Amino acid sequence: MTVRVRIAPSPTGLVHVGNVRAALFNWMFARHHGGVFILRIDDTDIERSEQQYEDEIKAGFRWLGLDWDEGVDVGGAYGPYRQSDRMDRYRQVVDQLVESGHAYYDDRSTEELEALRQKAQHEKRHPNHYIRRPDREATSGVVRFSVPQDAAVEFDDVIRGNVRFEADVIDDFVIYRSNGTPTYHLASTTDDLDHAITHVIRGEDLLSSTPKHILLSRAIGGTEPLYAHLPLIMGPDGKPLSKRHGPTSLKEFRDRGFLPEAFRNYLSLLGWSLDGDQTVFTTEEAIAAFELSDVSKNPAVFDTTKLEWMNGEYIRALSESDFIERVRPHVESGLGRRLTEAEWAQFSQMAPLVQERSKFFSDAAEQVRFLFTDEVDYDEASWSKVMEKDGVVDVLRVSSEKLAGLEQFDHDAVEAALRSMLEALEIGARKGLQPLRVAITGSQVSPPLFESIAVLGRERSLARLSRCLDRLG
């Protein structure tokens, strides 16, 4: 049997890391077994679906390296793979289910149905005892699936083991809306059967949908796939991951400057591990070892601090040339303009120092912003803490004199000149160099000072020291 798995995001918003983790696990499972990974687009919510979100889904998966073998933009023998292109098929399935007695029309209001549910609860009866319409007199309205009431739905989840849903917990559920669109239950189940999906790997939050999908599969005349429900992703406070914990969409992490290989590595640890001890590993190592049976049932905690640490490890492991090539779009995006080749050559001189101090590619722009502006914007906290102390004017004045007199203006000469300033004023490095750092870069936090001044150059460095002296009066 060829493994066939899918991910079916909805283009109604930015894709959440929970869906990305599900996509990654599907992809790794397919790659481990030499199977097929499919990207479907669940766009039956016509009012909320937008092309920009579909484009972002595809761009995000490509950035992460999750290439799909069949699906949107790729095609395949089982297509189409966009649900809005399959409406005739869903209508066909609905008619089949109504004709066979597995579904029926219901034209009653929400209020009427709620009253019937409450009556059933009061009399301790199955809700379907009152909800179901045995005479099937309605010929319009929504279409409901007629849930068998004589047996539980039981299945073996690849991750969670045996799962059982008693018949009395499943109401006759809507499979087709009055506006002519299928519900998630009908569309997803029909797609899985038509696309010959062998394993449905999805989040635990969809576990309660599984008995409905199994019953639908059997009523349609197919065999349900195997199911594997992934543990939920929680924030550090033990609550479901949401925006209150920080970024949650793939786009936010991508824009911030995470490396795709670092992000893949970290996501794979959310419910699974390579060997219990190794934290940093390659995608190839993960694919070789990945099995659904090794996925944990327990919730996974999304720890942004650990992710940032891991991303920093990956950035520092890059070759200098690779770092320079990959960081350029983030530097230019952060600065809001393209850099000239001369400016990029300046950045390249600083690149090793920036690389070892970066957790994200986006950090690089902030570290080198001072190089590519005529006048730096001073961080006011740094200014008040460092520049308004006694002796700062003398530091700036003597440093200007020392730097102006240099024959060569390189790292060694700059360092010698500024250490000479410290000796002349009889002060320590912290008291003497911190004011220079703020004057040159605008902040207490920057790449190493001597290299920064050397790359900035004599004229621009002296101009910044002069500007600070003017501001201090």
N, C-alpha and C positions, 0 to 999 in steps of 0.2 A: 504494500500500500504506500503510495506517495503521499507524504505529509503535505496538506494544503491548509494554510492558516491565513487569517485576514485581520486587518484593522480597518474600522469604519467610522472615522471621525465625522462630526457634524460641522459644517462651515457656518456656524452661527456665532462664532467668537474665536478668540485665540486659543490654541490647543494647550490644555493643562498638562503639567508634568505627569499626572497620573495616567493620562492617555498615552503620553510619550513612553512612559515605562512599560505600559502594555504593548505598545508597538515594538519596543526594543526586545521584549521577551518573546513575542511572536516571531520577530525577525531572527533572533538567535536560535530559537527552536527549529525554524525552517532551515537555517544554514547548517545547524548541527546534523540534521537528518537528510540533507540534500533535497529538501522539499521546496515548496512554492510559497512565497510571501506575497499577499495581495493587498492593494490599497483600494478600498471602496470609499465613496463619498455618500454619506447619509444626509441628503438634502431634501427630505420630504417636508421639512418645515419651511414652506415656500416663503412665508413672510419674513423670517429671520435669517435665512441663508443668504450669504453674500459671496460674490466671486473673490473679493479681496481675502476673505478668510480661507477659502479653498487654496488660493495661491500661496498663502502663508503656510498652510499645512504642508503643501508639497515642497516648498522651499525649505522649511524647517527640517523635514525628514531627509531631504537631500543633504542639507548641511550636516546633519547628524550621521550621515552615511548609511541610512536605512533605505537601500535601493529595493524597489519592488519589482517582482517578476511579471505580475499581471496587474491590471487595474487602470485607473484614469491615466491618460497620457501615454500609456504603454500598450493597452489593448490585451487581447487574449481570447482564447476559444470560447470562454464562458460569459463574455460580456453581453450587454454593457455593464459598466461598473459604477455608474452614477445613478442613484435611485430615482432621480427625476426623469431618467430615460427609461424607467421600467414600470411606469404606471399602468400600462395595458396588462402587463404580467400580473400585477397585484390584483387588478380587477378580475382577471381570469381566475385567480386562486380563490378570491372571495365568492364568486359565483359557484365555483366547484364546492366550496365548503357549505354554502347555503343549500345547494341542491342535494348534497349528501346528508344533510341534517346535522352537520357539525357546527353550524352557525345560523343565526337568525337576525332579522331586522328588529330594531327597538326604537320606537318613536316617543318614548316617555321622557318627561323632564327630569332634570337632576333632583328636583325636590321630591317628585314621586318616588324615584328610586331610593333616595335616602330614607323616606318614610317606610318603605318596604324593608330596607336593611334593619332599621330600628325595630320593626315589628318582629323580624326573624330573630334578632338578638334577644328581645324580650321573651319570646317563646322558645328560645334555645334551639332554634332550627338553623339549618344551613341557609345562608342568604339566597342561594339559588332557588330555594323552595318557593320564594315569592318573586324573585327577580325574573326567573325564566318564563318565557311565554310559550307553553307547549302547543298552543293552537297556531302559533306563528302568523297571527293575523296582520301584523304590521308589514308593509311593503316598502317603507321608506325609513329615513332616520339612520342612526348608526347601525353597524353590524357587530353583533357580539358572538364570541366563541362559546359554544355550549360545553362547559367543563364536565367531564364524567364525574359522577358523585359516588361511584361504587368502589373506588380504589385510590390508594395513595400514589403519588409520583415519586419514584425512588431512582437514584442514579449514583454512579461512582465518580466522584470528582477526582481528577488526577492529583490535585493538591490536597483537598480537604477530606478525601475518603468518602465513605457512604453518606449520602444526604437524602433525607426523606421529607416530603411535604404531604401532609394529610389532605384529603380531598376537601375538607370543610374550611380550609384557609384560602381557597382559590375561588373567587367570584367569577361569574361569566364576564369576561373582560372584552373591551372594545377592540376590534381588529381593523375597523374601517370607519372613517369619520363621515359625517353628513356632507362635508365639502368635497368628497371624492378622493381623499388621500388616505393611505394606509397608516396605521399606527406603527410605532417602533417594533412591536411584537411581530406583526405580520410581515413587515418589510424585511426585517433582519432574518427571520426564520426562512422566508422564501429565498432570500439571497443565499443564505448558507447552504440550502439544499441545491439550488440551481448552480452554484459555484463549486459544488462538490467539496465543501469544507470538511476536513477530518477532525480538527481540533478547534474549539472556540476558547481562546485564552483571553480573559477579560477580568475587570475588577470585581472584588467581592460585593460591591454595591449593587451589582446586577444579578446576584445569586437568586433573589426572589423572582426574577423573570424567567429563570431556567425551566421550572416545571411548565410554565405556559408555552415556552418554545418547544419543549419536548412533546407536549400534547398536540401542538400545531403541526409539528413535523410528521407525527404519526397520522394525523387526520388528513394531511395533504397527500400522504402516501409514500413518504420518504423515511430514511433512517437518520435519527439525530446524530450529530457529531459527538465526540468526547468533549467534556467540559473541564476547564481548569480555571478556578477563580483565584485571582491574585490578592494578596493581603492589601488592606487599605494603606494609604500613605498619610501619616500624621505629622503634625508640627511637633516641636520640642515640648509643648505643653500637653501633649496627648490628645489634642483635638484635631479633627480632619484638617489637612493642609488647606489654607486659604490665604487671601491677600494680607490678612493681618500678620502673617508670619513672614511676609516679604514677597519677592517675585514668585509667581507660580506658573507663568506661561513660558513655553519654549522660546518665544521671540524675545522676552525680557532677558533671559540668560544668554541668548545668542548676541543680542545687541550690547550686552555688558562686556563681552569680550572673553567668554569662556571658550576653551578649546573643545571641539566636538569629541575628540578622543577621551578627554578628561570627563566630560559630561556623560558619555556612554559608560565609562568605567564606574562613575559614581552611581548612576541610575541602576546599573546591574546589581549593585549591592543592596538595593531596596527590596529585600525579601529573598535574596539569594547570595551565596558566597562561593568563591572559587574553591577554597579548601578550608575555610574557617579561620585562616591566619593571614593570608596574603591580601593586602588591600589594593595595591596598585598592580594592575596587570593589563595585558594587551587584549584587544578585541578578539584576536585569533585564539588566545588562551581561553577566553570566556566561551567562545563558540564551541571549542573542542570539549569543554567540560559541561556545558549546559544541559540539564534535564529538568523537566517540569516536576518530577518527583522530588527534586531537591529544594524546591521553593518552599519557604516557610509559610505556615498558616497565620503567624502572628503579624500584627500591624508593623509597618516599617516607618521609621522616623526619618524625616527629611531634615538633615542637619546642614544648614547653609555654611556654617563655619568649617565643617569638614570638607564640603564641596570646594570652598575657596582655597583651603589648604591643598587639596588634591590638584586643583587647577594651577596653583603656583608651582607645584612639583613638576607638572607637565610642561609649563612654560620654561622653567629653568633647564629642563632636559632637552629643549630644542637646540639645534645648531644655531650659531649666530646668524647665518644667512637665512635659515628658515624663519627664525624669529623676525628678522627685518622684513622679509617678504610678507609674512602673514599679519604683522602688526600695522602695516602702512594704512590699510583702509580705516582702521580704528583711530589711528592718530589723526588722519585727515578729517574723519567724521567728527572727532572731538574738538578739533580746531575750527571746523566749519569751512574749510577751504582746501584746495589741492596745494601741495607743497611743490616748489620748484625743485629741480634736480640739485641745485646748489644747497637748498635748505635740507633736502633729504640726505645729502652728504654730511651735513652737520649732525643730523639725527643719527646717522650710521656711526659717527664717532662716539656718540653717547650710548648706543644700543646695548653694549654689554652691561653697562651700569644700570640702565633702565630694566633690562631683562631680569636681572637678579633681584630687583625690588618690586616686581609686578606680580600681583595675584591674578589680574585680568589684563587682556590687551587694552581695555579702555583706560587702565591706569597710566599707560605710556603717554597719552596725550596730556594729562595733567602734569606729569613729571617734566615734560619738555616744553610746555606752553611758553615759558619765559624766553626760549630761544627764538620764537617766531612771532614776537610782538615788539613794537618799538618801545612801548611803555608798559611795564608790568602793573597788574592790579594787586595792591598789597592786601594780604590777608589781615584784616583789622585785629584779630586776636593775636597774631604773630607780631604785628606792629606795636601794639600796646604792651605786650609782654617783654619784647626785646629792645625796641628802638627808643623807648622813652626813659632809658636808664642813664645814669651818669657815665660819662666816658665814651659814649657811642660816637659823638662827633669827632673825638680824637681818633678813634678807630677808623672811621671813614676817611678822614683827612690824611692820615699817615699812609693808609692803604693806597689811596689815590696816588700819593707821591711815589710810593715804592713801585706800583704797577706802571705808572707813566714812564719811569726811568729804565724799564727793562729793554734790553736789546732784542732778545728772543721772547716771544709771548707764547710759551707752551706750558704744559703741565708742570714740569720740573721748575721752570723759572718762576711761574706763578706761586708755586708752593714755597720756594725759597724766599720770595719777596714778602709773602704774608707771614711767614714764620719770623722773618726779620722784623716785621711790624710788631708782632707779639713780644719779641725781646725788647724792642725799643720802648714800648709802653709798659713792660713788666707785668703782663697779664696772661692768663691762661687761654687755651684754645677755645673753650666754651664761651668765655666773655668776649673774646676778640673775633671769633669766626661766625658766631650766630648772627650778629648784626649784618655782616657781609652777605650771609646766605639770604636774609630777608631783603636786603637791598638789591641783590642780583636777581633772585628768583621770585620774590614777593611772598615767600613762605618759609617757615622753619623746616618744612619737610621738602626735600629736593634730592636730586642726585648729588654725588660728592662735589664739594664746593670748588676745589682746584680745577677739576675737569670741566665743570660748568663754566667757570670764568675763561678758561683757555679756549673752549669751543665758542663761547659768545664773542670773544675777541676783545682787543684792547679798547677800541673806540667806544663800543657799546657798553662795555663794563664800566669805563670811566664815566660815561654819561649817566649811568644809573646811580653810581656813587654820588655824583654831583647833584642829581635830582633829590636824593635823600638828604644831603646836606642843606639844600634849599628848603626842604620841607621842615627840617629841624630848626631852621633859623640860625 
